[in-house]
Amino acid sequence: MIKKMLLVCVCLIALSVCFTGCNNNQILDTADKNNTLNDTLPKYELNTADYTEISF
């Protein structure tokens, strides 16, 4: 019985941490900022005739 109660308590704590830690507004704000930044960056097109510009 004690093990079951401990398991329930651990599950409740884990779920509460997950739901409070994952704030959708912050994720959406970051996604909007990334999209606006991506729009301001110059577009690069790979030269498919000459792949020597790729180096590792």
Backbone as CSV, one residue per row, in Angstrom:
resi,resn,N_x,N_y,N_z,CA_x,CA_y,CA_z,C_x,C_y,C_z
1,MET,0.822,-1.198,0.000,0.000,0.000,0.000,0.862,1.257,0.000
2,ILE,1.939,1.219,0.777,2.817,2.391,0.852,3.522,2.602,-0.484
3,LYS,3.904,1.524,-1.143,4.575,1.638,-2.434,3.645,2.234,-3.483
4,LYS,2.367,1.858,-3.435,1.401,2.413,-4.383,1.213,3.911,-4.159
5,MET,1.125,4.305,-2.905,0.963,5.732,-2.589,2.202,6.521,-3.009
6,LEU,3.373,5.937,-2.801,4.608,6.593,-3.212,4.658,6.747,-4.729
7,LEU,4.243,5.722,-5.436,4.207,5.775,-6.900,3.230,6.842,-7.384
8,VAL,2.067,6.933,-6.755,1.079,7.946,-7.131,1.630,9.342,-6.872
9,CYS,2.288,9.532,-5.730,2.861,10.845,-5.409,3.954,11.237,-6.400
10,VAL,4.806,10.294,-6.742,5.878,10.573,-7.707,5.284,10.921,-9.062
11,CYS,4.261,10.194,-9.473,3.623,10.478,-10.762,2.965,11.851,-10.765
12,LEU,2.301,12.199,-9.682,1.673,13.521,-9.605,2.700,14.637,-9.636
13,ILE,3.786,14.463,-8.933,4.841,15.481,-8.938,5.452,15.605,-10.330
14,ALA,5.709,14.478,-10.980,6.294,14.509,-12.324,5.354,15.178,-13.315
15,LEU,4.077,14.876,-13.239,3.118,15.500,-14.146,2.998,17.004,-13.892
16,SER,3.009,17.405,-12.639,2.902,18.835,-12.351,4.132,19.587,-12.835
17,VAL,5.307,18.973,-12.719,6.527,19.612,-13.227,6.471,19.730,-14.744
18,CYS,5.993,18.694,-15.406,5.903,18.722,-16.869,4.931,19.794,-17.348
19,PHE,3.774,19.881,-16.711,2.767,20.836,-17.170,3.128,22.271,-16.834
20,THR,3.798,22.504,-15.727,4.177,23.872,-15.391,5.452,24.298,-16.104
21,GLY,6.305,23.334,-16.436,7.563,23.667,-17.107,7.401,23.897,-18.589
22,CYS,6.404,23.333,-19.191,6.189,23.466,-20.627,5.132,24.533,-20.876
23,ASN,5.564,25.760,-20.873,4.645,26.861,-21.101,4.556,27.109,-22.603
24,ASN,3.392,26.899,-23.184,3.224,27.023,-24.630,3.435,28.441,-25.123
25,ASN,3.141,29.447,-24.309,3.322,30.832,-24.751,4.786,31.133,-24.997
26,GLN,5.657,30.631,-24.151,7.087,30.867,-24.354,7.578,30.167,-25.613
27,ILE,7.082,28.974,-25.853,7.492,28.240,-27.055,7.009,28.962,-28.306
28,LEU,5.785,29.452,-28.281,5.256,30.176,-29.438,5.995,31.492,-29.662
29,ASP,6.350,32.199,-28.592,7.102,33.444,-28.727,8.468,33.186,-29.348
30,THR,9.119,32.125,-28.907,10.427,31.787,-29.468,10.305,31.406,-30.939
31,ALA,9.266,30.681,-31.280,9.061,30.299,-32.678,8.810,31.527,-33.540
32,ASP,8.031,32.484,-33.043,7.782,33.717,-33.804,9.067,34.511,-33.989
33,LYS,9.884,34.600,-32.947,11.160,35.320,-33.059,12.081,34.644,-34.064
34,ASN,12.105,33.304,-34.045,12.953,32.582,-34.991,12.476,32.776,-36.426
35,ASN,11.170,32.811,-36.633,10.645,33.027,-37.977,10.970,34.419,-38.488
36,THR,10.850,35.438,-37.649,11.183,36.790,-38.101,12.676,36.923,-38.360
37,LEU,13.492,36.263,-37.549,14.936,36.291,-37.785,15.274,35.569,-39.083
38,ASN,14.626,34.461,-39.338,14.868,33.699,-40.555,14.498,34.513,-41.799
39,ASP,13.461,35.338,-41.700,13.064,36.162,-42.839,14.085,37.254,-43.140
40,THR,14.839,37.696,-42.146,15.810,38.763,-42.366,17.157,38.236,-42.861
41,LEU,17.398,36.941,-42.725,18.679,36.387,-43.155,18.716,36.249,-44.674
42,PRO,19.915,36.406,-45.261,20.003,36.243,-46.723,19.827,34.782,-47.121
43,LYS,19.235,34.589,-48.264,19.010,33.236,-48.777,20.264,32.772,-49.503
44,TYR,20.652,31.542,-49.280,21.829,30.969,-49.922,21.402,29.814,-50.802
45,GLU,21.924,29.805,-51.999,21.609,28.729,-52.922,22.883,27.966,-53.232
46,LEU,22.827,26.668,-53.081,23.986,25.815,-53.307,24.271,25.705,-54.797
47,ASN,25.540,25.849,-55.125,25.976,25.699,-56.500,26.045,24.204,-56.812
48,THR,25.045,23.698,-57.509,24.984,22.262,-57.780,25.946,21.825,-58.875
49,ALA,26.484,22.761,-59.625,27.434,22.397,-60.671,28.810,22.111,-60.089
50,ASP,29.127,22.758,-58.942,30.454,22.607,-58.351,30.293,22.419,-56.842
51,TYR,30.465,21.186,-56.380,30.291,20.892,-54.959,31.570,21.088,-54.147
52,THR,32.608,21.687,-54.723,33.856,21.874,-53.990,33.730,22.934,-52.903
53,GLU,32.663,23.728,-52.916,32.493,24.728,-51.862,32.092,24.096,-50.533
54,ILE,31.703,22.816,-50.559,31.356,22.112,-49.333,32.622,21.457,-48.795
55,SER,32.939,21.775,-47.556,34.108,21.156,-46.936,33.728,20.649,-45.556
56,PHE,34.399,19.622,-45.130,34.127,19.020,-43.834,35.304,19.169,-42.933
